[in-house]
Structures are given as structure tokens and as C-alpha cells.
Amino acid sequence: MTRQELSKARNPDLRASLVAIVRAATMARQIAMQTNTAIVVVKDGKLTRIPAELLRTDVA
């Protein structure tokens, strides 16, 4: 679903899901930095590890 489709959804939980996903991603990055571990994301259709050092530079 696109952001526009989500914003027009009838179900309030579905409309709030994007905000929840962004909040969870932010928390995952913070925890990864605190524990000095990498996170794994999908970039251009490929799994990519982003190490904590790169997260700290805010480039990722």
C-alpha cells in the first residue's frame, strides 16, 4: 500500500500502521547503536547490513 492509500483507509489501525513502523525502525536503530550491532534492511531489493558505526554517522 502506498502512503496515500494508507491515509485513506477506513480502518484506524491501518491508518496508524505507517507511523508505528517508522517508530519501530527508529527504536531498532537506537538499540543497534547502544548494543553496537548491525541492522539488516532491504535496499534496492537486496538485504543489506548496516553496522552501528554507520548508523552513528547518520548516513544510513
PyMOL Python script that loads the backbone (N, CA, C, O; Angstrom):
from pymol import cmd

cmd.read_pdbstr("""\
ATOM      1  N   MET A   1       0.829  -1.184   0.000  1.00  0.00           N
ATOM      2  CA  MET A   1       0.000   0.000   0.000  1.00  0.00           C
ATOM      3  C   MET A   1       0.875   1.250   0.000  1.00  0.00           C
ATOM      4  O   MET A   1       1.935   1.284   0.625  1.00  0.00           O
ATOM      5  N   THR A   2       0.427   2.236  -0.687  1.00  0.00           N
ATOM      6  CA  THR A   2       1.159   3.494  -0.698  1.00  0.00           C
ATOM      7  C   THR A   2       0.744   4.340   0.506  1.00  0.00           C
ATOM      8  O   THR A   2      -0.244   4.037   1.175  1.00  0.00           O
ATOM      9  N   ARG A   3       1.493   5.383   0.770  1.00  0.00           N
ATOM     10  CA  ARG A   3       1.142   6.291   1.876  1.00  0.00           C
ATOM     11  C   ARG A   3      -0.238   6.912   1.660  1.00  0.00           C
ATOM     12  O   ARG A   3      -1.009   7.081   2.604  1.00  0.00           O
ATOM     13  N   GLN A   4      -0.532   7.243   0.423  1.00  0.00           N
ATOM     14  CA  GLN A   4      -1.822   7.858   0.128  1.00  0.00           C
ATOM     15  C   GLN A   4      -2.960   6.871   0.395  1.00  0.00           C
ATOM     16  O   GLN A   4      -3.990   7.242   0.956  1.00  0.00           O
ATOM     17  N   GLU A   5      -2.769   5.626  -0.006  1.00  0.00           N
ATOM     18  CA  GLU A   5      -3.789   4.611   0.248  1.00  0.00           C
ATOM     19  C   GLU A   5      -3.968   4.379   1.744  1.00  0.00           C
ATOM     20  O   GLU A   5      -5.091   4.214   2.220  1.00  0.00           O
ATOM     21  N   LEU A   6      -2.865   4.367   2.484  1.00  0.00           N
ATOM     22  CA  LEU A   6      -2.953   4.192   3.933  1.00  0.00           C
ATOM     23  C   LEU A   6      -3.710   5.344   4.588  1.00  0.00           C
ATOM     24  O   LEU A   6      -4.511   5.131   5.498  1.00  0.00           O
ATOM     25  N   SER A   7      -3.456   6.548   4.127  1.00  0.00           N
ATOM     26  CA  SER A   7      -4.115   7.705   4.736  1.00  0.00           C
ATOM     27  C   SER A   7      -5.620   7.712   4.488  1.00  0.00           C
ATOM     28  O   SER A   7      -6.367   8.352   5.228  1.00  0.00           O
ATOM     29  N   LYS A   8      -6.067   7.009   3.457  1.00  0.00           N
ATOM     30  CA  LYS A   8      -7.493   6.960   3.131  1.00  0.00           C
ATOM     31  C   LYS A   8      -8.187   5.692   3.640  1.00  0.00           C
ATOM     32  O   LYS A   8      -9.385   5.511   3.419  1.00  0.00           O
ATOM     33  N   ALA A   9      -7.446   4.823   4.312  1.00  0.00           N
ATOM     34  CA  ALA A   9      -8.014   3.564   4.784  1.00  0.00           C
ATOM     35  C   ALA A   9      -9.115   3.815   5.810  1.00  0.00           C
ATOM     36  O   ALA A   9      -9.044   4.758   6.599  1.00  0.00           O
ATOM     37  N   ARG A  10     -10.115   2.969   5.786  1.00  0.00           N
ATOM     38  CA  ARG A  10     -11.227   3.103   6.742  1.00  0.00           C
ATOM     39  C   ARG A  10     -10.822   2.668   8.140  1.00  0.00           C
ATOM     40  O   ARG A  10     -11.268   3.245   9.131  1.00  0.00           O
ATOM     41  N   ASN A  11      -9.985   1.659   8.216  1.00  0.00           N
ATOM     42  CA  ASN A  11      -9.577   1.112   9.499  1.00  0.00           C
ATOM     43  C   ASN A  11      -8.555   2.036  10.157  1.00  0.00           C
ATOM     44  O   ASN A  11      -7.506   2.302   9.570  1.00  0.00           O
ATOM     45  N   PRO A  12      -8.838   2.529  11.362  1.00  0.00           N
ATOM     46  CA  PRO A  12      -7.906   3.448  12.020  1.00  0.00           C
ATOM     47  C   PRO A  12      -6.568   2.794  12.361  1.00  0.00           C
ATOM     48  O   PRO A  12      -5.537   3.465  12.374  1.00  0.00           O
ATOM     49  N   ASP A  13      -6.577   1.488  12.638  1.00  0.00           N
ATOM     50  CA  ASP A  13      -5.315   0.798  12.917  1.00  0.00           C
ATOM     51  C   ASP A  13      -4.435   0.769  11.677  1.00  0.00           C
ATOM     52  O   ASP A  13      -3.219   0.938  11.768  1.00  0.00           O
ATOM     53  N   LEU A  14      -5.039   0.560  10.538  1.00  0.00           N
ATOM     54  CA  LEU A  14      -4.289   0.545   9.285  1.00  0.00           C
ATOM     55  C   LEU A  14      -3.719   1.929   8.985  1.00  0.00           C
ATOM     56  O   LEU A  14      -2.583   2.046   8.526  1.00  0.00           O
ATOM     57  N   ARG A  15      -4.501   2.977   9.243  1.00  0.00           N
ATOM     58  CA  ARG A  15      -4.010   4.340   9.015  1.00  0.00           C
ATOM     59  C   ARG A  15      -2.815   4.647   9.914  1.00  0.00           C
ATOM     60  O   ARG A  15      -1.902   5.362   9.501  1.00  0.00           O
ATOM     61  N   ALA A  16      -2.808   4.114  11.138  1.00  0.00           N
ATOM     62  CA  ALA A  16      -1.735   4.394  12.092  1.00  0.00           C
ATOM     63  C   ALA A  16      -0.527   3.479  11.896  1.00  0.00           C
ATOM     64  O   ALA A  16       0.511   3.688  12.524  1.00  0.00           O
ATOM     65  N   SER A  17      -0.648   2.477  11.038  1.00  0.00           N
ATOM     66  CA  SER A  17       0.421   1.486  10.906  1.00  0.00           C
ATOM     67  C   SER A  17       1.729   2.082  10.397  1.00  0.00           C
ATOM     68  O   SER A  17       2.797   1.667  10.847  1.00  0.00           O
ATOM     69  N   LEU A  18       1.681   3.031   9.484  1.00  0.00           N
ATOM     70  CA  LEU A  18       2.912   3.618   8.957  1.00  0.00           C
ATOM     71  C   LEU A  18       3.687   4.339  10.054  1.00  0.00           C
ATOM     72  O   LEU A  18       4.910   4.225  10.134  1.00  0.00           O
ATOM     73  N   VAL A  19       2.983   5.071  10.884  1.00  0.00           N
ATOM     74  CA  VAL A  19       3.629   5.773  11.997  1.00  0.00           C
ATOM     75  C   VAL A  19       4.276   4.760  12.938  1.00  0.00           C
ATOM     76  O   VAL A  19       5.383   4.983  13.429  1.00  0.00           O
ATOM     77  N   ALA A  20       3.587   3.653  13.187  1.00  0.00           N
ATOM     78  CA  ALA A  20       4.124   2.620  14.072  1.00  0.00           C
ATOM     79  C   ALA A  20       5.372   1.975  13.481  1.00  0.00           C
ATOM     80  O   ALA A  20       6.329   1.696  14.203  1.00  0.00           O
ATOM     81  N   ILE A  21       5.367   1.738  12.180  1.00  0.00           N
ATOM     82  CA  ILE A  21       6.527   1.136  11.522  1.00  0.00           C
ATOM     83  C   ILE A  21       7.730   2.070  11.587  1.00  0.00           C
ATOM     84  O   ILE A  21       8.847   1.621  11.846  1.00  0.00           O
ATOM     85  N   VAL A  22       7.518   3.347  11.358  1.00  0.00           N
ATOM     86  CA  VAL A  22       8.613   4.324  11.426  1.00  0.00           C
ATOM     87  C   VAL A  22       9.153   4.395  12.850  1.00  0.00           C
ATOM     88  O   VAL A  22      10.365   4.462  13.055  1.00  0.00           O
ATOM     89  N   ARG A  23       8.256   4.381  13.831  1.00  0.00           N
ATOM     90  CA  ARG A  23       8.680   4.432  15.233  1.00  0.00           C
ATOM     91  C   ARG A  23       9.496   3.184  15.590  1.00  0.00           C
ATOM     92  O   ARG A  23      10.509   3.291  16.281  1.00  0.00           O
ATOM     93  N   ALA A  24       9.073   2.019  15.134  1.00  0.00           N
ATOM     94  CA  ALA A  24       9.798   0.774  15.399  1.00  0.00           C
ATOM     95  C   ALA A  24      11.175   0.782  14.738  1.00  0.00           C
ATOM     96  O   ALA A  24      12.149   0.314  15.328  1.00  0.00           O
ATOM     97  N   ALA A  25      11.261   1.308  13.520  1.00  0.00           N
ATOM     98  CA  ALA A  25      12.552   1.376  12.822  1.00  0.00           C
ATOM     99  C   ALA A  25      13.520   2.303  13.562  1.00  0.00           C
ATOM    100  O   ALA A  25      14.708   2.004  13.677  1.00  0.00           O
ATOM    101  N   THR A  26      13.009   3.416  14.055  1.00  0.00           N
ATOM    102  CA  THR A  26      13.837   4.359  14.810  1.00  0.00           C
ATOM    103  C   THR A  26      14.361   3.711  16.081  1.00  0.00           C
ATOM    104  O   THR A  26      15.533   3.859  16.428  1.00  0.00           O
ATOM    105  N   MET A  27      13.478   2.987  16.776  1.00  0.00           N
ATOM    106  CA  MET A  27      13.897   2.312  18.007  1.00  0.00           C
ATOM    107  C   MET A  27      14.914   1.213  17.715  1.00  0.00           C
ATOM    108  O   MET A  27      15.850   1.019  18.490  1.00  0.00           O
ATOM    109  N   ALA A  28      14.743   0.494  16.611  1.00  0.00           N
ATOM    110  CA  ALA A  28      15.687  -0.558  16.241  1.00  0.00           C
ATOM    111  C   ALA A  28      17.067   0.036  15.977  1.00  0.00           C
ATOM    112  O   ALA A  28      18.080  -0.537  16.379  1.00  0.00           O
ATOM    113  N   ARG A  29      17.106   1.173  15.308  1.00  0.00           N
ATOM    114  CA  ARG A  29      18.395   1.837  15.058  1.00  0.00           C
ATOM    115  C   ARG A  29      19.045   2.289  16.364  1.00  0.00           C
ATOM    116  O   ARG A  29      20.255   2.143  16.537  1.00  0.00           O
ATOM    117  N   GLN A  30      18.251   2.836  17.281  1.00  0.00           N
ATOM    118  CA  GLN A  30      18.790   3.279  18.560  1.00  0.00           C
ATOM    119  C   GLN A  30      19.365   2.109  19.358  1.00  0.00           C
ATOM    120  O   GLN A  30      20.449   2.215  19.932  1.00  0.00           O
ATOM    121  N   ILE A  31      18.637   1.002  19.390  1.00  0.00           N
ATOM    122  CA  ILE A  31      19.104  -0.174  20.124  1.00  0.00           C
ATOM    123  C   ILE A  31      20.359  -0.736  19.475  1.00  0.00           C
ATOM    124  O   ILE A  31      21.281  -1.155  20.175  1.00  0.00           O
ATOM    125  N   ALA A  32      20.406  -0.751  18.157  1.00  0.00           N
ATOM    126  CA  ALA A  32      21.594  -1.244  17.457  1.00  0.00           C
ATOM    127  C   ALA A  32      22.815  -0.402  17.805  1.00  0.00           C
ATOM    128  O   ALA A  32      23.907  -0.939  17.994  1.00  0.00           O
ATOM    129  N   MET A  33      22.638   0.906  17.889  1.00  0.00           N
ATOM    130  CA  MET A  33      23.757   1.774  18.249  1.00  0.00           C
ATOM    131  C   MET A  33      24.192   1.540  19.697  1.00  0.00           C
ATOM    132  O   MET A  33      25.386   1.530  19.993  1.00  0.00           O
ATOM    133  N   GLN A  34      23.227   1.355  20.593  1.00  0.00           N
ATOM    134  CA  GLN A  34      23.544   1.141  22.001  1.00  0.00           C
ATOM    135  C   GLN A  34      24.262  -0.183  22.226  1.00  0.00           C
ATOM    136  O   GLN A  34      25.132  -0.274  23.092  1.00  0.00           O
ATOM    137  N   THR A  35      23.909  -1.204  21.461  1.00  0.00           N
ATOM    138  CA  THR A  35      24.476  -2.534  21.643  1.00  0.00           C
ATOM    139  C   THR A  35      25.598  -2.833  20.659  1.00  0.00           C
ATOM    140  O   THR A  35      26.155  -3.931  20.655  1.00  0.00           O
ATOM    141  N   ASN A  36      25.921  -1.861  19.835  1.00  0.00           N
ATOM    142  CA  ASN A  36      26.988  -1.978  18.841  1.00  0.00           C
ATOM    143  C   ASN A  36      26.757  -3.171  17.901  1.00  0.00           C
ATOM    144  O   ASN A  36      27.670  -3.950  17.627  1.00  0.00           O
ATOM    145  N   THR A  37      25.535  -3.293  17.425  1.00  0.00           N
ATOM    146  CA  THR A  37      25.192  -4.354  16.481  1.00  0.00           C
ATOM    147  C   THR A  37      24.668  -3.730  15.191  1.00  0.00           C
ATOM    148  O   THR A  37      24.311  -2.552  15.149  1.00  0.00           O
ATOM    149  N   ALA A  38      24.632  -4.536  14.158  1.00  0.00           N
ATOM    150  CA  ALA A  38      24.147  -4.057  12.862  1.00  0.00           C
ATOM    151  C   ALA A  38      22.642  -4.277  12.752  1.00  0.00           C
ATOM    152  O   ALA A  38      22.065  -5.092  13.471  1.00  0.00           O
ATOM    153  N   ILE A  39      22.027  -3.547  11.852  1.00  0.00           N
ATOM    154  CA  ILE A  39      20.647  -3.824  11.480  1.00  0.00           C
ATOM    155  C   ILE A  39      20.664  -4.320  10.035  1.00  0.00           C
ATOM    156  O   ILE A  39      21.610  -4.066   9.288  1.00  0.00           O
ATOM    157  N   VAL A  40      19.623  -5.016   9.665  1.00  0.00           N
ATOM    158  CA  VAL A  40      19.503  -5.532   8.304  1.00  0.00           C
ATOM    159  C   VAL A  40      18.276  -4.888   7.679  1.00  0.00           C
ATOM    160  O   VAL A  40      17.182  -4.945   8.240  1.00  0.00           O
ATOM    161  N   VAL A  41      18.461  -4.277   6.515  1.00  0.00           N
ATOM    162  CA  VAL A  41      17.367  -3.625   5.798  1.00  0.00           C
ATOM    163  C   VAL A  41      17.357  -4.124   4.353  1.00  0.00           C
ATOM    164  O   VAL A  41      18.327  -4.714   3.879  1.00  0.00           O
ATOM    165  N   VAL A  42      16.265  -3.879   3.678  1.00  0.00           N
ATOM    166  CA  VAL A  42      16.186  -4.201   2.259  1.00  0.00           C
ATOM    167  C   VAL A  42      16.426  -2.910   1.489  1.00  0.00           C
ATOM    168  O   VAL A  42      15.673  -1.945   1.621  1.00  0.00           O
ATOM    169  N   LYS A  43      17.484  -2.903   0.684  1.00  0.00           N
ATOM    170  CA  LYS A  43      17.823  -1.744  -0.138  1.00  0.00           C
ATOM    171  C   LYS A  43      17.938  -2.205  -1.580  1.00  0.00           C
ATOM    172  O   LYS A  43      18.729  -3.097  -1.885  1.00  0.00           O
ATOM    173  N   ASP A  44      17.172  -1.617  -2.451  1.00  0.00           N
ATOM    174  CA  ASP A  44      17.177  -1.992  -3.862  1.00  0.00           C
ATOM    175  C   ASP A  44      16.907  -3.483  -4.045  1.00  0.00           C
ATOM    176  O   ASP A  44      17.476  -4.121  -4.931  1.00  0.00           O
ATOM    177  N   GLY A  45      16.036  -4.032  -3.203  1.00  0.00           N
ATOM    178  CA  GLY A  45      15.655  -5.428  -3.315  1.00  0.00           C
ATOM    179  C   GLY A  45      16.654  -6.408  -2.742  1.00  0.00           C
ATOM    180  O   GLY A  45      16.474  -7.617  -2.892  1.00  0.00           O
ATOM    181  N   LYS A  46      17.706  -5.927  -2.087  1.00  0.00           N
ATOM    182  CA  LYS A  46      18.734  -6.800  -1.527  1.00  0.00           C
ATOM    183  C   LYS A  46      18.854  -6.556  -0.026  1.00  0.00           C
ATOM    184  O   LYS A  46      18.704  -5.429   0.445  1.00  0.00           O
ATOM    185  N   LEU A  47      19.127  -7.632   0.722  1.00  0.00           N
ATOM    186  CA  LEU A  47      19.375  -7.490   2.146  1.00  0.00           C
ATOM    187  C   LEU A  47      20.724  -6.813   2.351  1.00  0.00           C
ATOM    188  O   LEU A  47      21.726  -7.204   1.752  1.00  0.00           O
ATOM    189  N   THR A  48      20.735  -5.805   3.196  1.00  0.00           N
ATOM    190  CA  THR A  48      21.947  -5.027   3.440  1.00  0.00           C
ATOM    191  C   THR A  48      22.151  -4.866   4.938  1.00  0.00           C
ATOM    192  O   THR A  48      21.237  -4.456   5.654  1.00  0.00           O
ATOM    193  N   ARG A  49      23.350  -5.187   5.410  1.00  0.00           N
ATOM    194  CA  ARG A  49      23.695  -4.971   6.816  1.00  0.00           C
ATOM    195  C   ARG A  49      24.231  -3.552   6.982  1.00  0.00           C
ATOM    196  O   ARG A  49      25.092  -3.112   6.220  1.00  0.00           O
ATOM    197  N   ILE A  50      23.724  -2.853   7.967  1.00  0.00           N
ATOM    198  CA  ILE A  50      24.227  -1.515   8.278  1.00  0.00           C
ATOM    199  C   ILE A  50      24.820  -1.582   9.681  1.00  0.00           C
ATOM    200  O   ILE A  50      24.082  -1.731  10.655  1.00  0.00           O
ATOM    201  N   PRO A  51      26.136  -1.475   9.796  1.00  0.00           N
ATOM    202  CA  PRO A  51      26.780  -1.566  11.112  1.00  0.00           C
ATOM    203  C   PRO A  51      26.469  -0.343  11.981  1.00  0.00           C
ATOM    204  O   PRO A  51      26.125   0.728  11.479  1.00  0.00           O
ATOM    205  N   ALA A  52      26.597  -0.531  13.283  1.00  0.00           N
ATOM    206  CA  ALA A  52      26.305   0.535  14.233  1.00  0.00           C
ATOM    207  C   ALA A  52      27.139   1.780  13.973  1.00  0.00           C
ATOM    208  O   ALA A  52      26.665   2.902  14.148  1.00  0.00           O
ATOM    209  N   GLU A  53      28.378   1.577  13.555  1.00  0.00           N
ATOM    210  CA  GLU A  53      29.249   2.727  13.297  1.00  0.00           C
ATOM    211  C   GLU A  53      28.650   3.637  12.218  1.00  0.00           C
ATOM    212  O   GLU A  53      28.702   4.863  12.320  1.00  0.00           O
ATOM    213  N   LEU A  54      28.092   3.021  11.203  1.00  0.00           N
ATOM    214  CA  LEU A  54      27.472   3.805  10.123  1.00  0.00           C
ATOM    215  C   LEU A  54      26.176   4.459  10.588  1.00  0.00           C
ATOM    216  O   LEU A  54      25.858   5.572  10.171  1.00  0.00           O
ATOM    217  N   LEU A  55      25.432   3.777  11.444  1.00  0.00           N
ATOM    218  CA  LEU A  55      24.208   4.376  11.986  1.00  0.00           C
ATOM    219  C   LEU A  55      24.529   5.621  12.808  1.00  0.00           C
ATOM    220  O   LEU A  55      23.778   6.596  12.799  1.00  0.00           O
ATOM    221  N   ARG A  56      25.637   5.575  13.508  1.00  0.00           N
ATOM    222  CA  ARG A  56      26.026   6.721  14.347  1.00  0.00           C
ATOM    223  C   ARG A  56      26.375   7.949  13.513  1.00  0.00           C
ATOM    224  O   ARG A  56      26.225   9.079  13.977  1.00  0.00           O
ATOM    225  N   THR A  57      26.841   7.732  12.280  1.00  0.00           N
ATOM    226  CA  THR A  57      27.189   8.865  11.441  1.00  0.00           C
ATOM    227  C   THR A  57      25.958   9.437  10.756  1.00  0.00           C
ATOM    228  O   THR A  57      26.036  10.486  10.116  1.00  0.00           O
ATOM    229  N   ASP A  58      24.813   8.751  10.885  1.00  0.00           N
ATOM    230  CA  ASP A  58      23.533   9.200  10.325  1.00  0.00           C
ATOM    231  C   ASP A  58      23.543   9.248   8.798  1.00  0.00           C
ATOM    232  O   ASP A  58      22.775   9.989   8.184  1.00  0.00           O
ATOM    233  N   VAL A  59      24.422   8.448   8.193  1.00  0.00           N
ATOM    234  CA  VAL A  59      24.493   8.377   6.742  1.00  0.00           C
ATOM    235  C   VAL A  59      23.514   7.335   6.216  1.00  0.00           C
ATOM    236  O   VAL A  59      22.968   7.482   5.122  1.00  0.00           O
ATOM    237  N   ALA A  60      23.295   6.287   6.996  1.00  0.00           N
ATOM    238  CA  ALA A  60      22.470   5.147   6.564  1.00  0.00           C
ATOM    239  C   ALA A  60      21.027   5.502   6.386  1.00  0.00           C
ATOM    240  O   ALA A  60      20.220   4.644   6.027  1.00  0.00           O
TER     241      ALA A  60
END
""", "prot")
cmd.dss("prot")
cmd.show_as("cartoon", "prot")
cmd.util.cbc("prot")
cmd.orient("prot")
